[in-house]
Amino acid sequence: MPALRMIIALFCVVWIAQAAIFVRNQRGMRTLAKLSPPEPNHWPRVSVIAPARDEAGGIGPALRSRLADDYPDLEIVAIDDRSTDATGEIIRALAEEDPRLVAVRIDELPVGWLGKVHALQRGKEAASGEWLLFSDADVHVEPGTTRRAIAHALSGGFDHVALIPEYGTGSVWVEAIWAVFMRMFGIMFDFKAIRDSDNPKAVIGSGAFNLVRREAFDATEGFEWLKLETTDDMSLGVMMKRNGFRSEGLDGRGSASVLIYEDLAAFYRGTEKNAGAVLGTPFPLFVAGTIVWLALEWSSLIALAVGPGWLRVLGGLTLAMVTALHVRALKTNTGRTAAAFLWPIGSVLFASTLVRATWLAHRRGGIMWRGTLYPIKDILAARRYTLGR
């Protein structure tokens, strides 16, 4: 029992260190909507590359928000990636209304490519912009977002800008998970280090908004290097930094937003692809590591439950600090706070999604995504980004 108490006390101290890292990293993160970069003498052409598959329910309003942006020289390449619903019809109808929108249809997926990465490659081939904005098709942007992002990139000398959007959900449980995720995000990403071109290990990416200078992107290995990468957004950041280009990570609240996972079942299904970031560890060892992680997550509650007086005091103080940390993390991204108080449940749910996704991958012999099975050996051979690298 004394050894257990000391381990729990140590875990509480680890939380204090995590809180300090979170605060430091948050101070280094800039919000795009609050920036006022000088306007360039010439606005370069920007091509938004937005792949979509079976997204008829939300793609129309999202693309209209892109078209309503006030960027002076804008092109939108919307890719209908083998959709079986009305996604293609919606894209083509919008293209007829506005010549700035280019419709691309994909009927077959080549062997050895992840569907989304292949769609991004096809979109790039059709794009004419000097800057390429790789973005999920369901992202909504506020007027001025692209203009401000380009002005900031040009004035700051950045080749790559990743904007973290405001996320929304219709489920309090998904939002509780999101509080945990955003707290982890705040600890993992040092934004000052990301801006340092001499630090190739500090990387960032955003599937909602990855803006890259085309000349810089063309100097990298390109999507051929990422063709089976399940975390293509982060791996794009890896690719840019490893080739010596400058990256920037920005808070996108007030600039871009996306609705994710309307309920918990959708969250579980939607995160199956993310197992690619943690594959390679034997499943029993992965489960054991997850249990240790949960013990760390719940250490303040365990201290309150089993500790003597001094440990309960430490646990109580740690619990208050951890809760405040989750409130800050969720509020920074969504503007809401209520679900952050459910973070202990959110931690369990978050862990269960990764365990489930990893178990399914091992059982199937690969990752099943959008109707295609990608073998584990192929995913591991092509992996460029590992969770927590």
KELO-572727 format. One line per 2 residues: number of its first residue (from 1); their letters; for each residue x, y, z of C-alpha. Coordinates in nm, 2 decimals, decimal comma, padded with zeros to 4 digits, always signed. Example, Ala and Ser with C-alpha at 12.3 -4.5 7.8 and 13.67 -1.06 7.14 Angstrom:
2
1) as) +01,23 -00,45 +00,78 | +01,37 -00,11 +00,71 $
//
This chain:
389
1) mp) +00,00 +00,00 +00,00 | +00,28 +00,26 +00,07 $
3) al) +00,43 +00,19 -00,27 | +00,09 +00,24 -00,43 $
5) rm) +00,04 +00,57 -00,25 | +00,38 +00,69 -00,37 $
7) ii) +00,30 +00,59 -00,73 | -00,03 +00,78 -00,71 $
9) al) +00,14 +01,08 -00,56 | +00,40 +01,07 -00,84 $
11) fc) +00,12 +01,06 -01,09 | -00,03 +01,37 -00,93 $
13) vv) +00,31 +01,55 -00,96 | +00,32 +01,44 -01,33 $
15) wi) -00,01 +01,62 -01,38 | +00,14 +01,94 -01,24 $
17) aq) +00,42 +01,91 -01,49 | +00,16 +01,85 -01,77 $
19) aa) -00,03 +02,16 -01,66 | +00,28 +02,37 -01,68 $
21) if) +00,36 +02,24 -02,03 | +00,00 +02,31 -02,14 $
23) vr) +00,01 +02,67 -02,02 | +00,35 +02,73 -02,19 $
25) nq) +00,23 +02,59 -02,52 | -00,10 +02,78 -02,51 $
27) rg) +00,09 +03,10 -02,47 | +00,28 +03,02 -02,79 $
29) mr) -00,04 +02,96 -02,99 | -00,18 +03,25 -03,20 $
31) tl) -00,54 +03,30 -03,31 | -00,59 +03,37 -03,68 $
33) ak) -00,90 +03,58 -03,63 | -00,70 +03,81 -03,39 $
35) ls) -00,41 +03,87 -03,63 | -00,38 +04,18 -03,85 $
37) pp) -00,10 +04,09 -04,09 | -00,01 +04,35 -04,36 $
39) ep) -00,17 +04,29 -04,70 | +00,07 +04,19 -04,98 $
41) nh) +00,11 +04,39 -05,30 | -00,01 +04,09 -05,49 $
43) wp) -00,26 +03,82 -05,38 | -00,14 +03,49 -05,51 $
45) rv) -00,39 +03,24 -05,65 | -00,52 +03,00 -05,39 $
47) sv) -00,66 +02,66 -05,48 | -00,88 +02,49 -05,21 $
49) ia) -00,86 +02,12 -05,26 | -01,16 +01,95 -05,09 $
51) pa) -01,21 +01,57 -05,12 | -01,55 +01,43 -05,03 $
53) rd) -01,71 +01,09 -05,02 | -02,08 +01,04 -04,94 $
55) ea) -02,11 +01,38 -04,78 | -02,43 +01,50 -04,94 $
57) gg) -02,58 +01,60 -04,61 | -02,34 +01,89 -04,54 $
59) ig) -02,11 +01,96 -04,84 | -02,34 +02,22 -05,00 $
61) pa) -02,34 +02,47 -04,72 | -01,97 +02,41 -04,66 $
63) lr) -01,87 +02,48 -05,02 | -02,10 +02,78 -05,03 $
65) sr) -01,91 +02,92 -04,73 | -01,59 +02,88 -04,93 $
67) la) -01,74 +03,06 -05,23 | -01,86 +03,34 -04,99 $
69) dd) -01,50 +03,40 -04,88 | -01,37 +03,73 -05,00 $
71) yp) -01,03 +03,61 -05,13 | -00,94 +03,80 -05,45 $
73) dl) -00,81 +03,50 -05,66 | -00,98 +03,18 -05,54 $
75) ei) -01,02 +02,84 -05,70 | -01,20 +02,55 -05,53 $
77) va) -01,13 +02,20 -05,65 | -01,40 +01,97 -05,51 $
79) id) -01,33 +01,60 -05,55 | -01,62 +01,35 -05,56 $
81) dr) -01,43 +01,04 -05,44 | -01,65 +00,75 -05,55 $
83) st) -01,96 +00,88 -05,38 | -02,27 +00,67 -05,39 $
85) da) -02,51 +00,95 -05,27 | -02,58 +01,29 -05,41 $
87) tg) -02,24 +01,44 -05,33 | -02,13 +01,45 -05,70 $
89) ei) -02,46 +01,61 -05,81 | -02,43 +01,89 -05,55 $
91) ir) -02,07 +01,96 -05,65 | -02,15 +01,98 -06,02 $
93) al) -02,45 +02,20 -05,96 | -02,24 +02,45 -05,76 $
95) ae) -01,97 +02,44 -06,04 | -02,24 +02,54 -06,29 $
97) ed) -02,33 +02,83 -06,06 | -01,98 +02,96 -06,00 $
99) pr) -01,69 +02,91 -06,24 | -01,44 +02,93 -05,95 $
101) lv) -01,55 +02,58 -05,84 | -01,39 +02,29 -06,04 $
103) av) -01,56 +01,95 -06,01 | -01,35 +01,63 -06,02 $
105) ri) -01,49 +01,28 -06,01 | -01,30 +00,97 -05,91 $
107) de) -01,44 +00,63 -06,00 | -01,16 +00,39 -05,90 $
109) lp) -00,90 +00,38 -05,62 | -00,56 +00,26 -05,74 $
111) vg) -00,40 -00,02 -05,54 | -00,16 +00,11 -05,28 $
113) wl) -00,33 +00,44 -05,21 | -00,55 +00,55 -04,92 $
115) gk) -00,87 +00,70 -05,07 | -00,84 +01,04 -04,92 $
117) vh) -00,47 +01,08 -05,00 | -00,54 +00,97 -05,36 $
119) al) -00,82 +01,23 -05,38 | -00,59 +01,50 -05,26 $
121) qr) -00,33 +01,41 -05,52 | -00,60 +01,42 -05,80 $
123) gk) -00,71 +01,76 -05,66 | -00,36 +01,89 -05,67 $
125) ea) -00,32 +01,78 -06,03 | -00,63 +01,98 -06,12 $
127) as) -00,54 +02,29 -05,92 | -00,38 +02,60 -06,07 $
129) ge) -00,30 +02,79 -05,75 | +00,03 +02,92 -05,63 $
131) wl) -00,09 +02,82 -05,28 | -00,27 +02,49 -05,21 $
133) lf) -00,53 +02,46 -04,93 | -00,59 +02,10 -04,85 $
135) sd) -00,92 +02,09 -04,65 | -01,20 +01,85 -04,56 $
137) ad) -01,51 +01,92 -04,77 | -01,74 +01,98 -04,46 $
139) vh) -01,54 +02,27 -04,32 | -01,71 +02,61 -04,29 $
141) ve) -01,50 +02,92 -04,31 | -01,58 +03,28 -04,22 $
143) pg) -01,53 +03,56 -04,48 | -01,17 +03,69 -04,46 $
145) tt) -01,02 +03,36 -04,34 | -00,82 +03,28 -04,65 $
147) rr) -00,71 +03,64 -04,70 | -00,58 +03,66 -04,34 $
149) ai) -00,41 +03,32 -04,36 | -00,23 +03,41 -04,68 $
151) ah) -00,13 +03,75 -04,56 | +00,01 +03,59 -04,23 $
153) al) +00,20 +03,33 -04,42 | +00,36 +03,58 -04,66 $
155) sg) +00,45 +03,83 -04,39 | +00,58 +03,57 -04,16 $
157) gf) +00,77 +03,37 -04,42 | +00,58 +03,05 -04,36 $
159) dh) +00,55 +02,78 -04,63 | +00,28 +02,58 -04,44 $
161) va) +00,00 +02,70 -04,22 | -00,22 +02,45 -04,02 $
163) li) -00,54 +02,60 -03,88 | -00,71 +02,41 -03,60 $
165) pe) -01,08 +02,47 -03,65 | -01,36 +02,51 -03,39 $
167) yg) -01,52 +02,17 -03,36 | -01,89 +02,11 -03,29 $
169) tg) -02,09 +01,80 -03,19 | -02,44 +01,70 -03,10 $
171) sv) -02,33 +01,48 -02,81 | -02,23 +01,57 -02,46 $
173) wv) -02,02 +01,25 -02,44 | -01,83 +01,33 -02,76 $
175) ea) -01,77 +01,67 -02,62 | -01,63 +01,52 -02,30 $
177) iw) -01,39 +01,31 -02,51 | -01,31 +01,63 -02,70 $
179) av) -01,21 +01,81 -02,38 | -00,96 +01,53 -02,31 $
181) fm) -00,83 +01,54 -02,67 | -00,78 +01,91 -02,67 $
183) rm) -00,60 +01,90 -02,34 | -00,37 +01,63 -02,48 $
185) fg) -00,33 +01,84 -02,80 | -00,23 +02,14 -02,59 $
187) im) +00,04 +01,94 -02,41 | +00,18 +01,77 -02,72 $
189) fd) +00,22 +02,07 -02,95 | +00,47 +02,35 -02,87 $
191) fk) +00,37 +02,62 -03,12 | +00,69 +02,82 -03,08 $
193) ai) +00,89 +02,50 -03,16 | +00,67 +02,44 -03,46 $
195) rd) +00,76 +02,78 -03,60 | +01,13 +02,69 -03,56 $
197) sd) +01,26 +02,56 -03,89 | +01,56 +02,42 -03,71 $
199) np) +01,34 +02,18 -03,51 | +01,22 +01,92 -03,76 $
201) ka) +01,05 +01,71 -03,49 | +00,80 +01,98 -03,39 $
203) vi) +00,53 +01,93 -03,65 | +00,16 +02,00 -03,69 $
205) gs) -00,11 +01,94 -03,95 | -00,48 +01,99 -03,98 $
207) ga) -00,71 +01,80 -04,21 | -00,95 +02,09 -04,20 $
209) fn) -00,70 +02,35 -04,31 | -00,35 +02,26 -04,44 $
211) lv) -00,23 +02,56 -04,64 | +00,10 +02,51 -04,83 $
213) rr) +00,31 +02,71 -05,08 | +00,30 +02,51 -05,40 $
215) ea) +00,66 +02,56 -05,49 | +00,76 +02,43 -05,15 $
217) fd) +00,53 +02,14 -05,16 | +00,66 +02,04 -05,51 $
219) at) +01,01 +02,03 -05,36 | +00,90 +01,76 -05,12 $
221) eg) +00,83 +01,39 -05,18 | +00,47 +01,48 -05,23 $
223) fe) +00,16 +01,26 -05,18 | +00,34 +00,96 -05,32 $
225) wl) +00,53 +00,95 -04,99 | +00,21 +00,98 -04,80 $
227) kl) -00,01 +00,75 -05,01 | -00,09 +00,50 -04,73 $
229) et) -00,07 +00,73 -04,44 | -00,38 +00,73 -04,22 $
231) td) -00,28 +01,05 -04,05 | -00,22 +01,23 -04,37 $
233) dm) -00,27 +01,58 -04,22 | +00,01 +01,54 -03,96 $
235) sl) +00,23 +01,36 -04,20 | +00,21 +01,65 -04,44 $
237) gv) +00,35 +01,86 -04,16 | +00,63 +01,60 -04,11 $
239) mm) +00,71 +01,62 -04,48 | +00,73 +02,00 -04,49 $
241) kr) +00,95 +02,03 -04,18 | +01,19 +01,74 -04,28 $
243) ng) +01,25 +01,93 -04,61 | +01,35 +02,25 -04,43 $
245) fr) +01,03 +02,45 -04,47 | +00,87 +02,67 -04,21 $
247) se) +00,54 +02,57 -04,05 | +00,29 +02,76 -03,84 $
249) gl) +00,00 +02,63 -03,62 | -00,29 +02,86 -03,55 $
251) dg) -00,61 +02,86 -03,35 | -00,90 +02,87 -03,59 $
253) rg) -01,18 +02,97 -03,36 | -01,38 +03,25 -03,53 $
255) sa) -01,23 +03,15 -03,87 | -01,32 +02,79 -03,95 $
257) sv) -01,55 +02,53 -03,80 | -01,66 +02,18 -03,86 $
259) li) -01,93 +01,95 -03,71 | -01,79 +01,62 -03,61 $
261) ye) -01,95 +01,30 -03,48 | -02,31 +01,37 -03,40 $
263) dl) -02,32 +01,08 -03,14 | -02,09 +00,84 -02,97 $
265) aa) -02,15 +00,56 -03,22 | -02,03 +00,79 -03,50 $
267) fy) -01,72 +00,88 -03,30 | -01,63 +00,51 -03,26 $
269) rg) -01,68 +00,44 -03,63 | -01,50 +00,76 -03,74 $
271) te) -01,19 +00,69 -03,54 | -01,12 +00,34 -03,67 $
273) kn) -00,88 +00,48 -03,92 | -00,67 +00,64 -03,64 $
275) ag) -00,54 +00,30 -03,53 | -00,27 +00,35 -03,80 $
277) av) -00,09 +00,59 -03,57 | -00,05 +00,33 -03,29 $
279) lg) -00,01 +00,00 -03,48 | +00,32 -00,18 -03,45 $
281) tp) +00,29 -00,24 -03,07 | +00,17 -00,59 -02,97 $
283) fp) -00,20 -00,56 -02,88 | -00,16 -00,69 -02,52 $
285) lf) +00,12 -00,44 -02,46 | -00,09 -00,16 -02,60 $
287) va) -00,37 -00,25 -02,37 | -00,14 -00,26 -02,07 $
289) gt) +00,00 +00,09 -02,17 | -00,36 +00,22 -02,20 $
291) iv) -00,44 +00,10 -01,84 | -00,13 +00,27 -01,71 $
293) wl) -00,24 +00,59 -01,89 | -00,59 +00,56 -01,74 $
295) al) -00,43 +00,53 -01,39 | -00,24 +00,85 -01,46 $
297) ew) -00,56 +01,02 -01,58 | -00,76 +00,91 -01,27 $
299) ss) -00,47 +00,96 -01,02 | -00,63 +01,25 -00,85 $
301) li) -00,96 +01,06 -00,80 | -00,77 +00,75 -00,68 $
303) al) -00,57 +00,97 -00,43 | -00,90 +01,10 -00,29 $
305) av) -01,04 +00,75 -00,26 | -00,74 +00,55 -00,10 $
307) gp) -00,50 +00,81 +00,04 | -00,43 +00,92 +00,39 $
309) gw) -00,48 +01,29 +00,47 | -00,17 +01,43 +00,29 $
311) lr) -00,25 +01,23 -00,03 | -00,61 +01,34 -00,03 $
313) vl) -00,50 +01,70 -00,01 | -00,27 +01,65 -00,30 $
315) gg) -00,54 +01,46 -00,49 | -00,80 +01,73 -00,42 $
317) lt) -00,56 +02,01 -00,54 | -00,47 +01,80 -00,85 $
319) la) -00,83 +01,73 -00,93 | -00,91 +02,10 -00,92 $
321) mv) -00,62 +02,18 -01,14 | -00,70 +01,90 -01,39 $
323) ta) -01,06 +02,01 -01,42 | -00,96 +02,37 -01,48 $
325) lh) -00,72 +02,24 -01,75 | -01,00 +02,06 -01,93 $
327) vr) -01,23 +02,35 -01,90 | -00,96 +02,58 -02,06 $
329) al) -00,89 +02,33 -02,33 | -01,25 +02,28 -02,43 $
331) kt) -01,34 +02,65 -02,41 | -01,04 +02,75 -02,62 $
333) nt) -01,16 +02,53 -02,91 | -01,54 +02,54 -02,88 $
335) gr) -01,63 +02,83 -02,65 | -01,82 +02,58 -02,43 $
337) ta) -01,72 +02,44 -02,09 | -02,00 +02,22 -01,94 $
339) aa) -01,88 +01,88 -02,08 | -01,52 +01,95 -01,96 $
341) fl) -01,64 +01,85 -01,61 | -01,71 +01,50 -01,74 $
343) wp) -01,34 +01,46 -01,83 | -01,29 +01,14 -01,61 $
345) ig) -01,56 +00,96 -01,83 | -01,42 +01,13 -02,14 $
347) sv) -01,08 +00,97 -02,06 | -01,23 +00,62 -02,04 $
349) lf) -01,42 +00,67 -02,36 | -01,12 +00,81 -02,54 $
351) as) -00,91 +00,51 -02,44 | -01,18 +00,27 -02,54 $
353) tl) -01,19 +00,42 -02,89 | -00,82 +00,36 -02,95 $
355) vr) -00,83 +00,01 -02,79 | -01,14 -00,08 -03,01 $
357) at) -00,98 +00,06 -03,33 | -00,66 -00,12 -03,26 $
359) wl) -00,83 -00,45 -03,18 | -01,04 -00,43 -03,50 $
361) ah) -00,73 -00,36 -03,70 | -00,55 -00,67 -03,56 $
363) rr) -00,86 -00,89 -03,60 | -00,92 -00,78 -03,96 $
365) gg) -00,55 -00,79 -04,05 | -00,57 -00,42 -04,15 $
367) im) -00,76 -00,10 -04,13 | -01,11 -00,10 -04,29 $
369) wr) -01,19 +00,25 -04,41 | -01,46 +00,37 -04,65 $
371) gt) -01,51 +00,01 -04,77 | -01,15 -00,07 -04,84 $
373) ly) -00,92 -00,29 -04,62 | -00,56 -00,17 -04,59 $
375) pi) -00,33 -00,45 -04,46 | -00,13 -00,38 -04,14 $
377) kd) +00,20 -00,45 -04,31 | +00,13 -00,19 -04,58 $
379) il) +00,02 +00,07 -04,33 | +00,33 +00,02 -04,11 $
381) aa) +00,56 +00,03 -04,41 | +00,42 +00,36 -04,52 $
383) rr) +00,37 +00,53 -04,18 | +00,53 +00,87 -04,16 $
385) yt) +00,37 +00,99 -03,83 | +00,34 +00,81 -03,50 $
387) lg) +00,11 +00,94 -03,22 | +00,32 +01,14 -02,97 $
389) r) +00,63 +01,14 -03,20 $
//
